[in-house]
Amino acid sequence: MAEKKLSKHPYIHENCNIMSSELGKFTEIGLYNYFENVKFGNYSYSGEFCFFQNVEIGKFSSIAAMVRIGPTDHPMNRPSLHHFTYRRKMYGFDVEDDEEFFSWRKEQISYIGNDTWIGHGAIIMPGVKIGNGAIVGSGAVVTKDIEPYTIVVGVPARPIRKRFDEETIQKLEEIRWWDWSHDIIKERFNDFLLDINSFVNKYYRK
């Protein structure tokens, strides 16, 4: 088996369906992924069987298998939830579908921050914002915004702790290492193996 090597061109595995989406450099899309209206930041990757709709994903996001982001809503205020009310043409009820409803669903954008980790089988609901550096535990269902560098677990997802103290988090947010160029990250690679305090002290500028 040939060694896998990422490049400026996205690495897309077999049996993926990618529509109306933008894929960044050094990205990897797992087997049997479905992307619709997705922005996928540089260096991010997804595992197998992921399903993303209407989401902006930052750089260096690590997304495990079977993650669902942005499951679309049904019209809960109508007499029926069923999609015959908006996919009307399929049933012969109208010559046009309910494009206003489809537009509304498309506008419910989820945001996944930079350097995030989304665990196996997690679900992130439409319109939710996940902060930089956050971790979403396996199987969690995220219904509310998550602050940067926070670890959440459970159904519904709840915070259990921050990865670092508030001062360190604030400094990381200002350093924004994920915006460094590929060459700079390569040059400073060994610094990413340092403890967090050494890294922050080296690169934080008041």
ChimeraX attribute file (.defattr): number of C-alpha atoms within 10 A of each C-alpha:
attribute: neighborCount
match mode: 1-to-1
recipient: residues
	/A:1	3
	/A:2	4
	/A:3	5
	/A:4	7
	/A:5	7
	/A:6	13
	/A:7	12
	/A:8	12
	/A:9	12
	/A:10	20
	/A:11	18
	/A:12	19
	/A:13	14
	/A:14	11
	/A:15	12
	/A:16	18
	/A:17	13
	/A:18	17
	/A:19	12
	/A:20	10
	/A:21	15
	/A:22	15
	/A:23	22
	/A:24	18
	/A:25	18
	/A:26	20
	/A:27	23
	/A:28	22
	/A:29	25
	/A:30	22
	/A:31	18
	/A:32	18
	/A:33	23
	/A:34	20
	/A:35	23
	/A:36	18
	/A:37	18
	/A:38	21
	/A:39	20
	/A:40	27
	/A:41	22
	/A:42	23
	/A:43	24
	/A:44	25
	/A:45	22
	/A:46	23
	/A:47	20
	/A:48	19
	/A:49	20
	/A:50	24
	/A:51	21
	/A:52	25
	/A:53	24
	/A:54	25
	/A:55	27
	/A:56	20
	/A:57	25
	/A:58	23
	/A:59	24
	/A:60	22
	/A:61	25
	/A:62	17
	/A:63	24
	/A:64	20
	/A:65	20
	/A:66	22
	/A:67	24
	/A:68	21
	/A:69	26
	/A:70	23
	/A:71	16
	/A:72	15
	/A:73	14
	/A:74	15
	/A:75	15
	/A:76	9
	/A:77	7
	/A:78	9
	/A:79	8
	/A:80	11
	/A:81	13
	/A:82	12
	/A:83	13
	/A:84	15
	/A:85	19
	/A:86	20
	/A:87	18
	/A:88	15
	/A:89	14
	/A:90	13
	/A:91	11
	/A:92	10
	/A:93	13
	/A:94	13
	/A:95	9
	/A:96	12
	/A:97	16
	/A:98	15
	/A:99	11
	/A:100	10
	/A:101	15
	/A:102	14
	/A:103	10
	/A:104	10
	/A:105	20
	/A:106	17
	/A:107	13
	/A:108	19
	/A:109	20
	/A:110	23
	/A:111	22
	/A:112	28
	/A:113	24
	/A:114	26
	/A:115	21
	/A:116	25
	/A:117	22
	/A:118	26
	/A:119	21
	/A:120	20
	/A:121	19
	/A:122	26
	/A:123	26
	/A:124	28
	/A:125	21
	/A:126	24
	/A:127	19
	/A:128	20
	/A:129	22
	/A:130	27
	/A:131	20
	/A:132	26
	/A:133	23
	/A:134	24
	/A:135	24
	/A:136	27
	/A:137	20
	/A:138	20
	/A:139	19
	/A:140	22
	/A:141	22
	/A:142	25
	/A:143	17
	/A:144	16
	/A:145	17
	/A:146	23
	/A:147	17
	/A:148	23
	/A:149	26
	/A:150	22
	/A:151	20
	/A:152	24
	/A:153	19
	/A:154	16
	/A:155	13
	/A:156	13
	/A:157	22
	/A:158	19
	/A:159	14
	/A:160	11
	/A:161	11
	/A:162	17
	/A:163	15
	/A:164	15
	/A:165	10
	/A:166	12
	/A:167	9
	/A:168	17
	/A:169	19
	/A:170	14
	/A:171	16
	/A:172	21
	/A:173	16
	/A:174	13
	/A:175	15
	/A:176	13
	/A:177	14
	/A:178	18
	/A:179	12
	/A:180	12
	/A:181	10
	/A:182	14
	/A:183	9
	/A:184	11
	/A:185	15
	/A:186	11
	/A:187	10
	/A:188	12
	/A:189	11
	/A:190	9
	/A:191	16
	/A:192	11
	/A:193	10
	/A:194	11
	/A:195	9
	/A:196	14
	/A:197	10
	/A:198	12
	/A:199	14
	/A:200	17
	/A:201	11
	/A:202	10
	/A:203	15
	/A:204	15
	/A:205	9
	/A:206	5
